[in-house]
Amino acid sequence: MQINLNHCWAAQQLFRQTVLDQSIGVVLVSEQLRNPTEDVNWVSSDDNKCAVVAVGHSAPPIEDRGSGTGFAWIKLGSLVIYSCYYIPNCSAAEFDYYFGRLDDSIRVNRDCQVVVGGDLNAHSAMWSCPRDDARGVLLMDFVISLDLMSCNFGSTPTYVRYNAQSIVDVTFARLELELGAEIRNWRVRSDLNSESDHRYITYELARGPQFELNVSHVSRGWAVRKLDWTELRTRLTNAPQELTLPDGADPDGWCSQQYLAALRRSSCMARKRYQRAVRRNDGHGRAREREAYSTARRELRRAIRLAQVESWKKLCILVDEDPWGLPYRVVMKKLGARTRFPEGRELAIATALFPSRPEVTWSVGVAPAHPALQAELFSMDELALMASRLPRGKAPGPDYIPHEVVAELARARPAMLLDLFNKCIVMGIFPIRWKVARLVLLNKGNNKPQAEPSSYRPLSLLDGVGKLFERLILCRLNAHLDANDSLSNP
């Protein structure tokens, strides 16, 4: 995504939400109001006029970065992305000197694929401007000398004011087309309100052999702290086959995301009506629509501030109630980015940590049936006791079902789980599905080499239902050992 924020506070606040809504991986920003000092993935130019940002979990790891006056860049695998901005009121000589420094920077990464985007305040027919200017000619020479291709598509203006519009936001690329790398779906997003006089530009970078961008991160986990437990109990009781979560929408009036989205649409529509009134040269209508647009914009800014205040209050409350939840994650994010896992080394590291052993056959044949050897079936009381002892707040296994939900299922539908566990006891089996773990590798420290298996501490996460079955068996074993004094004294 590309956007010029025009030093606008509201535009920068909406920019953050838009990035989340559109599942953006990398953003090229111009004329930002301020740079977030705590975000290590935000790389700004030396003059703080532009920045390139790798956003959230969907962004690839940044391997290298750099900046100069009017440009900033990051390296993602074999791809280098540049964000650029240069002021409009400069001489042709200054503009040419700027391109010389930008050219030097790009040629340092001459073996990489390159994407260059931003607001360069230049006009050329190459990107559908109605006229060419001196800056456009200089930019064209720069593009041709580096073998870049224009990615702009169509003639939709990227910069729109009530009395003027133009195409000044541009995108260029040098990609290995023969290997399947290309920019697709380049478009000016007039459907999104930016609160700036520039519009959002979005595009997709098709996957090449060495890099991948804009891959939306879809979490399979459960937001336990946001669960509507009353609704969950109702669904477990009345429709156990549909264990779906509620959408988790915030019903609180003005501070909800729905309300902010409605205000944003209203502000966008008011702005368009005002611009149409200006073009019609309707003096009375222009004043009326300008007042309506100003009112809508004030309401949107007020709602954003109130939502931020409300979110801060909730975070302060959570510090006392659950300090290791959201407050902990916010603080850790401020302290710095988490360690990136080396791509392509997962299997090698896991194999080194869990070496293959000769397979052991535990089967000793089927013992003859004997009444005294028949295991006693589990009872409702045992199930309820073990379910209450399941640890809370632990990471789930491969099924991503948290222990809290398993415990709630044991309370709402105990007969279903009890029948399952008793069948396992009678048949003498422990399902293979419950033996499969989700492996998590924790880095032992930043001073440890990331490619070495010894630098990681493995955690094997098992399904909660299997853990509940294990606890029932363990309880029986402990009771048997205690009753027969089978444990040796220390």
Secondary structure in CASP SS format (residue, H / E / C, confidence):
PFRMAT SS
TARGET T0000
AUTHOR 0000-0000-0000
METHOD secondary structure of the structure
MODEL  1
M C 1.00
Q E 1.00
I E 1.00
N E 1.00
L C 1.00
N C 1.00
H C 1.00
C C 1.00
W H 1.00
A H 1.00
A H 1.00
Q H 1.00
Q H 1.00
L H 1.00
F H 1.00
R H 1.00
Q H 1.00
T H 1.00
V H 1.00
L H 1.00
D H 1.00
Q C 1.00
S C 1.00
I C 1.00
G C 1.00
V E 1.00
V E 1.00
L E 1.00
V E 1.00
S E 1.00
E C 1.00
Q C 1.00
L C 1.00
R C 1.00
N C 1.00
P C 1.00
T C 1.00
E C 1.00
D C 1.00
V C 1.00
N C 1.00
W E 1.00
V E 1.00
S E 1.00
S C 1.00
D C 1.00
D C 1.00
N C 1.00
K C 1.00
C E 1.00
A E 1.00
V E 1.00
V E 1.00
A E 1.00
V C 1.00
G C 1.00
H C 1.00
S C 1.00
A C 1.00
P C 1.00
P C 1.00
I C 1.00
E C 1.00
D E 1.00
R E 1.00
G E 1.00
S E 1.00
G E 1.00
T C 1.00
G C 1.00
F E 1.00
A E 1.00
W E 1.00
I E 1.00
K E 1.00
L E 1.00
G C 1.00
S C 1.00
L E 1.00
V E 1.00
I E 1.00
Y E 1.00
S E 1.00
C E 1.00
Y E 1.00
Y C 1.00
I C 1.00
P C 1.00
N C 1.00
C C 1.00
S C 1.00
A H 1.00
A H 1.00
E H 1.00
F H 1.00
D H 1.00
Y H 1.00
Y H 1.00
F H 1.00
G H 1.00
R H 1.00
L H 1.00
D H 1.00
D H 1.00
S H 1.00
I H 1.00
R H 1.00
V H 1.00
N C 1.00
R C 1.00
D C 1.00
C C 1.00
Q E 1.00
V E 1.00
V E 1.00
V E 1.00
G E 1.00
G E 1.00
D E 1.00
L C 1.00
N C 1.00
A C 1.00
H C 1.00
S C 1.00
A H 1.00
M H 1.00
W H 1.00
S C 1.00
C C 1.00
P C 1.00
R C 1.00
D C 1.00
D C 1.00
A H 1.00
R H 1.00
G H 1.00
V H 1.00
L H 1.00
L H 1.00
M H 1.00
D H 1.00
F H 1.00
V H 1.00
I H 1.00
S H 1.00
L C 1.00
D C 1.00
L C 1.00
M E 1.00
S E 1.00
C C 1.00
N C 1.00
F C 1.00
G C 1.00
S C 1.00
T C 1.00
P C 1.00
T C 1.00
Y E 1.00
V E 1.00
R E 1.00
Y C 1.00
N C 1.00
A E 1.00
Q E 1.00
S E 1.00
I C 1.00
V C 1.00
D E 1.00
V E 1.00
T E 1.00
F E 1.00
A E 1.00
R E 1.00
L C 1.00
E C 1.00
L H 1.00
E H 1.00
L H 1.00
G C 1.00
A C 1.00
E C 1.00
I E 1.00
R E 1.00
N E 1.00
W E 1.00
R E 1.00
V E 1.00
R E 1.00
S C 1.00
D C 1.00
L C 1.00
N C 1.00
S C 1.00
E C 1.00
S C 1.00
D C 1.00
H E 1.00
R C 1.00
Y E 1.00
I E 1.00
T E 1.00
Y E 1.00
E E 1.00
L E 1.00
A C 1.00
R C 1.00
G C 1.00
P C 1.00
Q C 1.00
F C 1.00
E C 1.00
L C 1.00
N C 1.00
V C 1.00
S C 1.00
H C 1.00
V C 1.00
S C 1.00
R C 1.00
G C 1.00
W C 1.00
A C 1.00
V H 1.00
R H 1.00
K H 1.00
L C 1.00
D C 1.00
W H 1.00
T H 1.00
E H 1.00
L H 1.00
R H 1.00
T H 1.00
R H 1.00
L H 1.00
T H 1.00
N H 1.00
A C 1.00
P C 1.00
Q C 1.00
E C 1.00
L C 1.00
T C 1.00
L C 1.00
P C 1.00
D C 1.00
G C 1.00
A C 1.00
D C 1.00
P C 1.00
D C 1.00
G H 1.00
W H 1.00
C H 1.00
S C 1.00
Q H 1.00
Q H 1.00
Y H 1.00
L H 1.00
A H 1.00
A H 1.00
L H 1.00
R H 1.00
R H 1.00
S H 1.00
S H 1.00
C H 1.00
M H 1.00
A H 1.00
R H 1.00
K H 1.00
R H 1.00
Y H 1.00
Q H 1.00
R H 1.00
A H 1.00
V H 1.00
R H 1.00
R C 1.00
N C 1.00
D C 1.00
G H 1.00
H H 1.00
G H 1.00
R H 1.00
A H 1.00
R H 1.00
E H 1.00
R H 1.00
E H 1.00
A H 1.00
Y H 1.00
S H 1.00
T H 1.00
A H 1.00
R H 1.00
R H 1.00
E H 1.00
L H 1.00
R H 1.00
R H 1.00
A H 1.00
I H 1.00
R H 1.00
L H 1.00
A H 1.00
Q H 1.00
V H 1.00
E H 1.00
S H 1.00
W H 1.00
K H 1.00
K H 1.00
L H 1.00
C H 1.00
I H 1.00
L H 1.00
V H 1.00
D H 1.00
E H 1.00
D C 1.00
P C 1.00
W C 1.00
G C 1.00
L H 1.00
P H 1.00
Y H 1.00
R H 1.00
V H 1.00
V H 1.00
M H 1.00
K H 1.00
K H 1.00
L H 1.00
G C 1.00
A C 1.00
R C 1.00
T C 1.00
R C 1.00
F C 1.00
P C 1.00
E C 1.00
G C 1.00
R C 1.00
E H 1.00
L H 1.00
A H 1.00
I H 1.00
A H 1.00
T H 1.00
A H 1.00
L H 1.00
F C 1.00
P C 1.00
S C 1.00
R C 1.00
P C 1.00
E C 1.00
V C 1.00
T C 1.00
W C 1.00
S C 1.00
V C 1.00
G C 1.00
V C 1.00
A C 1.00
P C 1.00
A C 1.00
H C 1.00
P H 1.00
A H 1.00
L H 1.00
Q C 1.00
A C 1.00
E C 1.00
L C 1.00
F C 1.00
S C 1.00
M H 1.00
D H 1.00
E H 1.00
L H 1.00
A H 1.00
L H 1.00
M H 1.00
A H 1.00
S H 1.00
R C 1.00
L C 1.00
P C 1.00
R C 1.00
G C 1.00
K C 1.00
A C 1.00
P C 1.00
G C 1.00
P C 1.00
D C 1.00
Y C 1.00
I C 1.00
P C 1.00
H H 1.00
E H 1.00
V H 1.00
V H 1.00
A H 1.00
E H 1.00
L H 1.00
A H 1.00
R H 1.00
A H 1.00
R C 1.00
P H 1.00
A H 1.00
M H 1.00
L H 1.00
L H 1.00
D H 1.00
L H 1.00
F H 1.00
N H 1.00
K H 1.00
C H 1.00
I H 1.00
V H 1.00
M H 1.00
G C 1.00
I C 1.00
F C 1.00
P C 1.00
I H 1.00
R H 1.00
W H 1.00
K H 1.00
V C 1.00
A C 1.00
R E 1.00
L E 1.00
V E 1.00
L E 1.00
L E 1.00
N E 1.00
K C 1.00
G C 1.00
N C 1.00
N C 1.00
K C 1.00
P C 1.00
Q C 1.00
A C 1.00
E C 1.00
P H 1.00
S H 1.00
S H 1.00
Y E 1.00
R E 1.00
P E 1.00
L E 1.00
S E 1.00
L E 1.00
L C 1.00
D C 1.00
G H 1.00
V H 1.00
G H 1.00
K H 1.00
L H 1.00
F H 1.00
E H 1.00
R H 1.00
L H 1.00
I H 1.00
L H 1.00
C H 1.00
R H 1.00
L H 1.00
N H 1.00
A H 1.00
H H 1.00
L H 1.00
D H 1.00
A H 1.00
N C 1.00
D C 1.00
S C 1.00
L C 1.00
S C 1.00
N C 1.00
P C 1.00
END
